Amino acid sequence: MLITVETLVRAPIAAVWKAWTTPEDIVQWNTASPDWHTTRASVDLRVGGRFCSRMEAKDGSMGFDFEGEYTEIVEQQLLVATFGGRSLRVAFIPGEAGVTVRETFEAETTFSEEQQRQGWQAILESFARHVEANPPGVIR
C-alpha cells in the first residue's frame, strides 16, 4: 500500500531543495514530535548514493536509523529512493505560493496506515516551518 503526504513550503525551490538535502538542515527539521530529534544525518546526493538520519527519543529510551539509497534524482524536482526494502518518492512542485513537497512511500506493517500518515505528515510540517523560518527568499 502506498501512502502520500504533502505540504506547501512558502519559499523558493532552491531553499526547499537545499534544506531537504543538506545534513546540517536535516538535523534541525527531521522530527515528528518535540520529544524526538535527529542527532546526525548524512547525504550522498547521487544515484546509488546513500542517506541516513539517526532519529532518537530525547530521553534516550529508543532510536533508529532511517537510511536508504537514491535511485533517481532530478535536481530541484524529484528524489526517488529505497529504504528498508520499501520505496520513497519525493516530488518538489513549484507554484505561485511556494513549493509543494509531496512524499509517496510504501507502508510498513508494524504501525497502522493512519499512524504512518500522521508521523510522516508531522515531519513534513516540521520541514516547512524550518525552511520558512530560515530565509533567504521566503515568500510571504
Backbone bond lengths (Angstrom), bond angles and torsions (degrees), N, CA, C in turn:
res aa  C-N    CA-C-N  psi(-1)  N-CA   C-N-CA  omega(-1)  CA-C   N-CA-C  phi
1 M - - - 1.434 - - 1.532 109.38 -
2 L 1.323 115.06 136.95 1.458 121.44 177.57 1.524 109.61 -99.21
3 I 1.327 115.50 141.36 1.459 122.85 175.79 1.519 107.22 -121.32
4 T 1.331 116.81 136.64 1.465 121.71 177.83 1.519 109.36 -122.31
5 V 1.331 115.17 133.48 1.465 122.55 173.04 1.519 107.22 -131.00
6 E 1.332 116.78 154.37 1.458 119.35 178.83 1.513 110.47 -154.98
7 T 1.332 114.58 160.70 1.457 121.79 175.50 1.515 108.87 -149.72
8 L 1.317 115.50 157.58 1.457 121.87 175.15 1.518 108.49 -99.28
9 V 1.326 116.72 128.17 1.457 122.39 177.47 1.521 107.08 -110.84
10 R 1.318 116.63 118.95 1.466 121.78 -178.20 1.521 109.57 -83.91
11 A 1.317 114.66 76.33 1.465 122.43 -179.59 1.520 108.01 -161.42
12 P 1.319 117.45 161.60 1.468 121.07 177.79 1.529 111.11 -67.12
13 I 1.309 115.86 154.06 1.457 121.63 -177.98 1.532 111.60 -56.77
14 A 1.327 118.63 -38.25 1.469 120.13 -178.58 1.526 111.03 -61.78
15 A 1.332 117.63 -40.01 1.466 120.96 179.38 1.527 110.96 -69.48
16 V 1.312 116.52 -38.71 1.463 121.15 179.42 1.531 109.89 -65.04
17 W 1.307 116.36 -48.65 1.468 121.30 -179.99 1.524 111.27 -59.49
18 K 1.341 116.00 -46.32 1.462 120.79 -179.61 1.521 110.94 -58.95
19 A 1.330 117.19 -47.22 1.469 120.61 -177.59 1.525 111.62 -65.12
20 W 1.336 117.52 -31.25 1.468 121.26 -179.83 1.526 111.85 -75.32
21 T 1.333 116.91 -28.65 1.469 120.12 -169.61 1.530 114.28 -113.91
22 T 1.324 118.33 6.41 1.458 122.10 -177.98 1.527 109.98 -111.31
23 P 1.332 117.76 119.99 1.469 120.39 -177.23 1.527 114.11 -53.11
24 E 1.334 117.92 -38.68 1.467 120.70 -179.75 1.526 111.85 -62.29
25 D 1.314 117.05 -32.21 1.466 121.08 175.19 1.533 111.01 -78.71
26 I 1.314 116.48 -44.23 1.473 120.88 -176.00 1.522 111.47 -54.43
27 V 1.329 117.87 -42.26 1.470 119.81 -178.51 1.532 111.47 -66.99
28 Q 1.309 117.80 -16.31 1.460 120.67 178.92 1.519 113.49 -88.47
29 W 1.334 118.69 -29.69 1.461 119.99 -175.47 1.525 115.16 -112.04
30 N 1.305 119.31 -15.98 1.463 121.63 -169.94 1.536 112.11 -80.27
31 T 1.334 115.32 76.13 1.454 121.42 178.01 1.523 109.84 -151.65
32 A 1.318 116.37 143.80 1.459 120.92 178.11 1.526 111.87 -95.25
33 S 1.342 117.25 -17.99 1.465 120.61 -179.08 1.526 109.34 -155.04
34 P 1.324 116.77 158.70 1.475 120.41 -175.93 1.532 114.31 -63.45
35 D 1.330 118.68 -18.64 1.461 120.45 -178.76 1.529 113.13 -89.03
36 W 1.325 117.26 6.02 1.463 123.48 175.56 1.522 108.99 -122.81
37 H 1.325 115.83 159.43 1.455 120.98 173.99 1.527 109.10 -154.10
38 T 1.328 115.09 164.36 1.458 121.86 175.25 1.513 106.69 -104.01
39 T 1.320 116.39 118.50 1.461 121.07 -173.92 1.522 113.04 -86.89
40 R 1.326 116.92 -24.15 1.460 119.93 176.72 1.528 109.01 -160.24
41 A 1.316 115.00 156.79 1.462 120.77 178.84 1.519 108.53 -148.49
42 S 1.323 115.60 150.51 1.460 121.72 173.77 1.521 108.57 -139.77
43 V 1.326 115.19 146.42 1.462 121.73 -178.59 1.519 108.16 -140.89
44 D 1.330 116.80 123.33 1.459 123.22 171.34 1.528 105.35 -114.44
45 L 1.328 116.12 86.13 1.459 122.87 -167.60 1.528 111.96 -78.97
46 R 1.322 113.89 79.51 1.468 122.47 175.28 1.525 106.54 -157.93
47 V 1.323 116.39 155.86 1.463 119.66 176.16 1.522 107.56 -60.22
48 G 1.309 116.21 127.76 1.458 121.93 -174.81 1.518 112.81 91.15
49 G 1.338 116.59 -11.87 1.456 121.24 177.87 1.516 110.64 -76.25
50 R 1.318 115.38 156.94 1.465 120.65 -176.38 1.525 110.58 -109.82
51 F 1.333 114.62 155.63 1.466 121.53 172.89 1.521 107.75 -131.16
52 C 1.321 116.12 153.15 1.452 120.69 178.15 1.526 109.31 -154.86
53 S 1.313 115.82 134.21 1.461 122.24 173.18 1.521 107.43 -127.46
54 R 1.326 116.94 126.89 1.460 122.42 176.76 1.524 108.18 -91.49
55 M 1.340 116.09 112.68 1.460 122.34 -178.98 1.524 108.19 -106.95
56 E 1.345 116.31 131.07 1.461 120.84 -177.00 1.520 110.83 -139.52
57 A 1.332 115.18 147.66 1.457 120.33 169.46 1.523 107.15 -67.93
58 K 1.322 117.49 138.61 1.461 120.63 -177.72 1.526 112.20 -63.52
59 D 1.338 117.71 -25.33 1.465 120.09 178.61 1.530 112.59 -82.74
60 G 1.337 117.02 1.61 1.459 121.52 177.51 1.514 115.13 78.14
61 S 1.319 118.09 6.76 1.464 121.28 -174.82 1.518 113.67 -73.93
62 M 1.317 118.32 -24.82 1.465 120.75 179.37 1.514 110.62 -163.15
63 G 1.321 115.13 164.70 1.448 121.21 177.86 1.517 110.33 -171.64
64 F 1.315 116.13 165.43 1.461 120.51 178.86 1.522 109.27 -158.44
65 D 1.321 115.29 159.16 1.458 122.02 174.08 1.523 108.49 -97.79
66 F 1.323 116.18 127.75 1.458 122.01 171.38 1.520 104.75 -100.04
67 E 1.335 115.75 108.26 1.457 118.38 -174.13 1.515 111.17 -140.85
68 G 1.319 114.15 155.28 1.446 119.71 -179.91 1.511 111.92 -170.74
69 E 1.333 114.19 -164.76 1.460 121.47 -176.18 1.520 110.06 -133.92
70 Y 1.327 115.95 134.61 1.464 121.22 177.05 1.526 110.12 -73.09
71 T 1.320 116.40 132.82 1.461 121.50 178.18 1.535 112.32 -113.11
72 E 1.318 116.68 -18.46 1.473 121.20 177.12 1.527 107.61 -154.58
73 I 1.326 115.18 136.92 1.467 120.71 177.73 1.522 108.14 -138.67
74 V 1.331 115.77 124.17 1.459 122.16 169.91 1.525 104.22 -122.44
75 E 1.327 116.23 106.11 1.461 121.16 -171.09 1.519 112.26 -51.29
76 Q 1.325 115.13 131.59 1.458 125.30 179.45 1.525 113.28 61.11
77 Q 1.361 116.84 18.53 1.462 119.92 178.36 1.519 113.56 -134.88
78 L 1.354 117.46 -43.82 1.460 119.06 -168.97 1.521 111.44 -156.67
79 L 1.328 114.52 137.89 1.469 122.19 168.52 1.527 107.21 -127.31
80 V 1.315 116.51 130.83 1.460 121.93 174.48 1.518 106.19 -124.11
81 A 1.329 115.86 136.07 1.458 119.74 -176.13 1.522 110.17 -148.96
82 T 1.324 113.89 165.05 1.459 120.91 169.68 1.522 107.19 -114.96
83 F 1.332 115.98 148.24 1.463 121.67 176.92 1.530 107.33 -153.67
84 G 1.306 116.32 130.67 1.455 120.44 178.30 1.518 114.67 51.47
85 G 1.329 117.48 35.68 1.459 120.97 -179.35 1.518 114.24 77.92
86 R 1.317 117.05 7.49 1.468 121.69 179.85 1.522 109.72 -119.30
87 S 1.337 116.03 170.55 1.459 120.54 -178.22 1.522 111.18 -112.54
88 L 1.321 114.49 154.27 1.457 123.17 178.04 1.521 108.39 -140.42
89 R 1.323 115.95 134.43 1.466 122.49 176.96 1.526 106.78 -128.84
90 V 1.335 116.62 124.63 1.462 121.55 178.61 1.520 107.82 -120.08
91 A 1.319 116.20 115.20 1.463 121.91 179.12 1.526 108.56 -104.13
92 F 1.333 115.99 138.86 1.454 124.19 178.09 1.523 106.32 -114.80
93 I 1.337 117.04 110.89 1.461 121.76 -169.58 1.530 109.48 -118.58
94 P 1.344 117.50 100.51 1.468 120.33 -179.49 1.530 111.34 -68.43
95 G 1.326 114.64 145.83 1.458 121.61 176.09 1.514 108.82 -150.17
96 E 1.327 116.79 -178.81 1.465 120.75 -177.51 1.519 112.52 -62.78
97 A 1.331 118.17 -34.21 1.473 121.63 -176.02 1.522 113.01 -90.35
98 G 1.316 117.25 -6.36 1.462 120.58 -177.34 1.516 110.24 143.94
99 V 1.329 115.80 -150.02 1.464 121.58 -176.40 1.521 109.06 -118.90
100 T 1.324 116.47 125.13 1.460 120.73 172.03 1.520 107.15 -83.71
101 V 1.330 116.13 125.66 1.463 121.59 174.35 1.521 105.85 -105.19
102 R 1.330 115.87 119.23 1.465 122.06 -176.74 1.526 109.47 -120.12
103 E 1.326 115.72 118.44 1.464 121.95 177.94 1.524 109.56 -106.36
104 T 1.314 116.06 131.12 1.458 121.78 173.29 1.518 106.73 -125.01
105 F 1.332 115.81 125.63 1.462 120.19 -175.63 1.521 110.17 -139.71
106 E 1.323 113.75 155.40 1.457 119.98 175.09 1.522 108.97 -76.88
107 A 1.319 115.94 130.09 1.461 120.96 179.59 1.524 110.23 -68.55
108 E 1.323 115.00 154.47 1.463 120.32 173.50 1.525 108.39 -105.34
109 T 1.312 117.55 177.77 1.461 120.17 -171.28 1.522 114.63 -103.51
110 T 1.328 118.86 -9.15 1.462 121.19 -177.25 1.520 111.92 -74.31
111 F 1.318 116.79 -43.72 1.454 121.83 -176.57 1.525 110.09 -110.44
112 S 1.334 116.62 154.66 1.462 121.14 -178.94 1.526 110.40 -66.95
113 E 1.321 114.99 161.06 1.465 120.76 177.37 1.532 109.40 -56.33
114 E 1.326 117.67 -43.77 1.461 121.09 -178.14 1.534 111.88 -65.24
115 Q 1.324 117.89 -41.13 1.463 120.76 177.59 1.533 110.65 -61.68
116 Q 1.337 115.73 -43.32 1.463 119.26 179.02 1.519 110.84 -65.08
117 R 1.324 117.04 -44.20 1.465 121.13 179.60 1.536 109.96 -60.07
118 Q 1.318 117.25 -45.87 1.468 120.84 -179.02 1.535 111.65 -64.29
119 G 1.323 117.41 -42.91 1.461 120.90 -179.56 1.508 112.37 -64.21
120 W 1.327 116.19 -48.48 1.470 119.53 -179.16 1.531 110.54 -66.81
121 Q 1.339 117.34 -37.35 1.466 120.39 178.04 1.526 110.42 -64.47
122 A 1.328 117.20 -41.43 1.469 121.01 179.13 1.532 111.05 -61.13
123 I 1.321 116.60 -40.02 1.469 119.70 177.49 1.529 110.26 -65.33
124 L 1.329 117.35 -41.09 1.473 120.32 177.38 1.524 111.54 -61.42
125 E 1.331 116.87 -40.94 1.464 120.29 179.02 1.531 110.15 -65.40
126 S 1.321 117.13 -38.74 1.464 121.18 175.77 1.529 109.92 -62.21
127 F 1.333 116.46 -40.87 1.465 121.32 177.20 1.534 110.33 -59.38
128 A 1.327 116.64 -49.47 1.466 120.23 -178.75 1.525 110.89 -59.75
129 R 1.335 117.78 -44.51 1.467 120.42 178.77 1.527 111.19 -60.17
130 H 1.333 116.16 -42.04 1.469 120.33 179.82 1.525 111.16 -61.60
131 V 1.315 117.28 -49.82 1.467 120.48 -176.92 1.528 110.33 -64.25
132 E 1.318 116.78 -45.14 1.464 120.38 -177.31 1.530 112.08 -67.09
133 A 1.315 117.99 -27.44 1.469 121.74 -179.83 1.523 112.51 -85.77
134 N 1.330 116.61 -6.28 1.463 120.71 -176.00 1.521 110.65 -126.10
135 P 1.362 117.31 75.17 1.459 119.60 177.24 1.519 110.06 -56.91
136 P 1.302 123.40 165.57 1.453 123.33 39.63 1.514 113.41 -92.71
137 G 1.312 114.78 160.72 1.448 122.36 168.71 1.498 117.14 77.24
138 V 1.321 119.67 25.02 1.462 120.46 177.50 1.521 109.07 -66.64
139 I 1.311 116.24 133.39 1.466 121.74 178.07 1.531 107.61 -86.76
140 R 1.289 117.88 126.13 1.471 122.23 -179.62 1.509 110.75 -113.16
